[in-house]
Amino acid sequence: MDHQLIQRAARDILHSKKTIAFTGAGISVESGIPDFRSAGGLWEKFDPEEYAHIYAFQSNPEKVWLMLKEMFSLIIEAKPNPAHLGLAELERMGLLSSIITQNVDGLHQAAGNRHVIEFHGTHRTLSCLKCSMTIDGTTLKIEDLPARCSRCSSLLKPDVVFFGEPIPWEAQVSSLKESKSCSVVLVIGTSAVVYPAASIPVTAKERGATVIEINRESTPLTNAISDYLIIGPAGEIVPAIVEEVKKIR
């Protein structure tokens, strides 16, 4: 971990008029949720076209729920790690305006962040595609799944964005607003190659924001968009930045 870059990040955050975070799967790996696209991830076991497309759910929800149960069991056991807790602390200190996340695990909210924009939806609620009834998924146990609608008996779908579904309009609008108005963006645990979410750091950069990247390795952002990259696990780097902020504040 590069201490000089930790200090630089702390100074940039303290001098920033508005800081946001943009997070991806890498921030939750330390909570035991593997990146779906990585080796050993969900897409190695379940073909996303066959299991994660909205048409697949509409035509054979029972089959898709085989994957969803596995996903749910990972998320239900997961707890926020020091990276999530560090971001929540920055928000409490008045130094983090919002988090735009590609994750569906709800760990930012569990850590205490209040302004979280969920770009790809959430596993914390489930809805009926037929009658639109919604239930709180956090009240369910794994043996309750797949859950049926109490109103019309259809199988419920987690409120995550499946392939073939649009990004929630409110999330798109809020993300664009945040990325256009921030002066620092912390890009954590994402290679930022999946659009439209990948446009968030680009938009911020175009408006003059400093892009601080925190990843285990360099990404397509590193030499093109990021002002600097701090290499290492988010669970170590984010708390180190928070401690540095406290020292020099």
C-alpha positions as CSV (number, residue, x, y, z in Angstrom):
1,M,0.0,0.0,0.0
2,D,1.5,3.3,-1.1
3,H,1.3,5.7,1.9
4,Q,2.0,8.8,-0.2
5,L,-1.0,8.0,-2.4
6,I,-3.1,7.4,0.7
7,Q,-2.1,10.9,2.0
8,R,-2.8,12.4,-1.5
9,A,-6.3,10.8,-1.5
10,A,-7.0,12.1,2.0
11,R,-6.0,15.6,1.0
12,D,-8.0,15.5,-2.2
13,I,-11.1,14.4,-0.2
14,L,-10.6,17.2,2.3
15,H,-10.2,19.9,-0.4
16,S,-13.1,18.6,-2.4
17,K,-16.4,20.5,-2.5
18,K,-18.3,17.2,-3.3
19,T,-17.0,13.6,-3.2
20,I,-18.8,10.6,-4.5
21,A,-17.9,6.9,-4.7
22,F,-18.5,4.5,-7.6
23,T,-18.3,0.9,-6.5
24,G,-18.3,-2.5,-8.1
25,A,-18.0,-6.2,-7.3
26,G,-14.4,-5.8,-6.0
27,I,-15.6,-4.0,-2.9
28,S,-17.8,-6.9,-1.8
29,V,-15.3,-9.7,-2.6
30,E,-13.9,-9.3,1.0
31,S,-17.4,-9.9,2.3
32,G,-17.4,-13.3,0.6
33,I,-19.4,-12.3,-2.5
34,P,-17.3,-13.3,-5.5
35,D,-17.3,-11.2,-8.7
36,F,-19.8,-13.0,-10.9
37,R,-17.6,-12.6,-14.0
38,S,-14.4,-13.9,-12.3
39,A,-13.0,-17.4,-12.1
40,G,-15.3,-19.4,-9.8
41,G,-18.0,-16.7,-10.2
42,L,-21.7,-17.3,-10.9
43,W,-21.4,-16.9,-14.6
44,E,-18.9,-19.9,-14.7
45,K,-21.7,-22.1,-13.3
46,F,-24.8,-20.5,-14.9
47,D,-24.8,-19.1,-18.4
48,P,-26.1,-15.6,-18.0
49,E,-28.1,-15.7,-21.3
50,E,-29.8,-18.8,-20.0
51,Y,-30.3,-17.8,-16.4
52,A,-30.0,-14.0,-16.0
53,H,-32.0,-12.7,-19.0
54,I,-35.4,-11.3,-18.3
55,Y,-36.9,-13.5,-21.0
56,A,-35.5,-16.6,-19.2
57,F,-37.3,-15.5,-16.0
58,Q,-40.5,-14.8,-17.8
59,S,-40.4,-18.2,-19.7
60,N,-39.1,-20.4,-16.9
61,P,-38.9,-18.7,-13.5
62,E,-38.4,-22.0,-11.6
63,K,-35.2,-22.7,-13.6
64,V,-33.9,-19.2,-13.0
65,W,-34.6,-19.5,-9.3
66,L,-31.9,-22.2,-9.1
67,M,-29.3,-19.5,-9.8
68,L,-31.1,-16.9,-7.7
69,K,-31.1,-19.1,-4.6
70,E,-27.4,-19.4,-4.9
71,M,-27.0,-15.7,-5.3
72,F,-29.4,-15.1,-2.4
73,S,-27.5,-17.5,-0.1
74,L,-24.2,-15.6,-0.7
75,I,-25.8,-12.2,-0.1
76,I,-27.9,-13.2,3.0
77,E,-24.7,-14.4,4.8
78,A,-22.6,-11.4,3.8
79,K,-21.6,-8.6,6.2
80,P,-20.1,-5.2,5.4
81,N,-16.3,-5.2,5.4
82,P,-13.9,-2.4,6.4
83,A,-14.2,-0.8,3.0
84,H,-18.0,-0.4,3.3
85,L,-17.6,0.8,6.9
86,G,-15.0,3.3,5.8
87,L,-17.3,4.8,3.2
88,A,-20.1,5.0,5.8
89,E,-17.7,6.9,8.1
90,L,-16.8,9.4,5.4
91,E,-20.5,10.1,4.9
92,R,-21.0,10.6,8.6
93,M,-18.1,13.0,8.6
94,G,-19.8,15.0,5.8
95,L,-17.1,14.1,3.3
96,L,-19.0,11.7,1.0
97,S,-22.1,12.9,-0.8
98,S,-23.3,9.6,-2.3
99,I,-22.4,6.1,-3.5
100,I,-23.3,4.9,-6.9
101,T,-23.0,1.1,-6.8
102,Q,-23.3,-1.6,-9.4
103,N,-23.7,-4.1,-6.6
104,V,-27.1,-5.6,-5.6
105,D,-26.1,-6.8,-2.1
106,G,-27.2,-3.9,0.0
107,L,-24.0,-3.9,2.0
108,H,-23.5,-0.1,1.7
109,Q,-26.8,0.5,3.5
110,A,-26.0,-2.2,6.0
111,A,-22.8,-0.4,6.8
112,G,-24.7,2.8,7.4
113,N,-24.6,4.8,4.1
114,R,-27.8,6.6,3.5
115,H,-27.4,8.0,0.0
116,V,-26.9,5.0,-2.1
117,I,-27.8,4.9,-5.8
118,E,-28.3,1.2,-6.9
119,F,-27.5,1.2,-10.6
120,H,-28.3,-2.5,-11.1
121,G,-31.2,-2.7,-8.5
122,T,-31.2,-4.7,-5.3
123,H,-31.7,-8.2,-3.9
124,R,-33.3,-6.7,-0.7
125,T,-36.7,-6.5,-2.3
126,L,-38.7,-8.9,-4.5
127,S,-41.5,-8.0,-6.8
128,C,-44.3,-9.7,-8.7
129,L,-44.1,-9.2,-12.5
130,K,-47.8,-9.8,-12.8
131,C,-49.4,-7.7,-10.1
132,S,-46.4,-5.5,-9.0
133,M,-46.6,-6.5,-5.3
134,T,-43.3,-5.9,-3.6
135,I,-42.0,-7.6,-0.4
136,D,-38.9,-7.1,1.8
137,G,-36.4,-9.8,0.9
138,T,-34.4,-9.3,4.1
139,T,-37.2,-11.0,6.0
140,L,-36.8,-14.3,4.0
141,K,-34.7,-17.3,4.8
142,I,-33.2,-19.5,2.1
143,E,-35.8,-22.2,2.8
144,D,-38.5,-19.6,1.9
145,L,-37.2,-19.5,-1.7
146,P,-38.4,-19.3,-4.4
147,A,-41.1,-17.0,-2.9
148,R,-44.5,-16.6,-4.4
149,C,-46.8,-13.6,-4.5
150,S,-49.4,-13.7,-1.8
151,R,-51.8,-11.9,-4.1
152,C,-51.6,-13.9,-7.3
153,S,-49.3,-16.8,-6.6
154,S,-46.7,-16.0,-9.3
155,L,-43.1,-16.5,-8.5
156,L,-41.5,-13.3,-7.3
157,K,-38.4,-11.8,-8.9
158,P,-35.6,-10.0,-7.0
159,D,-35.5,-6.3,-7.9
160,V,-32.1,-6.7,-9.6
161,V,-31.7,-5.6,-13.2
162,F,-31.6,-8.7,-15.4
163,F,-30.0,-8.7,-18.8
164,G,-32.6,-7.3,-21.2
165,E,-34.0,-4.9,-18.6
166,P,-33.4,-1.2,-18.5
167,I,-31.4,0.5,-15.8
168,P,-33.9,2.1,-13.4
169,W,-34.6,5.6,-14.7
170,E,-34.2,7.3,-11.3
171,A,-30.8,5.7,-10.8
172,Q,-29.7,6.9,-14.2
173,V,-30.8,10.5,-13.6
174,S,-29.4,10.6,-10.0
175,S,-26.0,9.1,-11.1
176,L,-25.7,11.6,-14.0
177,K,-26.4,14.5,-11.6
178,E,-23.9,13.3,-9.0
179,S,-21.2,12.6,-11.6
180,K,-21.6,16.0,-13.2
181,S,-21.5,17.9,-9.9
182,C,-18.7,16.2,-8.0
183,S,-15.1,17.3,-7.7
184,V,-13.7,13.9,-6.5
185,V,-14.8,10.4,-7.4
186,L,-13.5,7.3,-5.6
187,V,-13.7,4.4,-8.1
188,I,-13.5,1.3,-5.9
189,G,-13.5,-2.4,-7.0
190,T,-14.6,-2.0,-10.6
191,S,-13.0,-2.1,-13.9
192,A,-15.7,0.3,-15.2
193,V,-16.1,-1.4,-18.6
194,V,-19.8,-2.3,-18.4
195,Y,-22.0,0.5,-19.8
196,P,-23.9,2.6,-19.0
197,A,-22.4,2.5,-15.5
198,A,-18.9,2.9,-16.9
199,S,-19.8,6.4,-18.1
200,I,-19.9,7.7,-14.5
201,P,-16.2,8.3,-13.9
202,V,-15.8,9.5,-17.5
203,T,-18.6,12.1,-17.0
204,A,-17.0,13.2,-13.7
205,K,-13.6,13.6,-15.4
206,E,-15.0,15.6,-18.3
207,R,-16.4,18.0,-15.7
208,G,-12.9,18.4,-14.1
209,A,-13.2,16.0,-11.2
210,T,-10.3,14.1,-9.8
211,V,-10.7,10.4,-10.3
212,I,-9.1,8.2,-7.6
213,E,-9.0,4.6,-8.4
214,I,-8.8,1.8,-5.8
215,N,-8.3,-1.6,-7.3
216,R,-6.2,-4.7,-6.9
217,E,-4.7,-4.2,-10.4
218,S,-4.8,-1.7,-13.2
219,T,-7.9,-1.4,-15.4
220,P,-8.9,0.3,-18.6
221,L,-9.6,3.4,-16.5
222,T,-6.0,3.5,-15.1
223,N,-4.1,5.2,-17.9
224,A,-7.1,6.9,-19.5
225,I,-9.4,8.4,-16.9
226,S,-7.9,7.9,-13.4
227,D,-5.7,10.6,-11.9
228,Y,-4.0,7.9,-9.9
229,L,-4.4,4.3,-8.9
230,I,-4.0,2.9,-5.3
231,I,-3.3,-0.8,-5.7
232,G,-4.5,-3.2,-3.0
233,P,-7.6,-4.5,-1.3
234,A,-10.3,-1.9,-0.7
235,G,-10.8,-3.3,2.9
236,E,-7.3,-2.0,3.7
237,I,-7.1,1.1,1.5
238,V,-10.4,2.8,2.4
239,P,-9.9,2.6,6.2
240,A,-6.3,3.9,5.7
241,I,-7.6,6.9,3.8
242,V,-10.2,7.6,6.5
243,E,-7.5,7.4,9.2
244,E,-5.4,9.8,7.2
245,V,-8.3,12.2,6.8
246,K,-8.8,12.2,10.6
247,K,-5.1,13.0,11.1
248,I,-4.9,16.0,8.8
249,R,-8.5,17.3,9.1
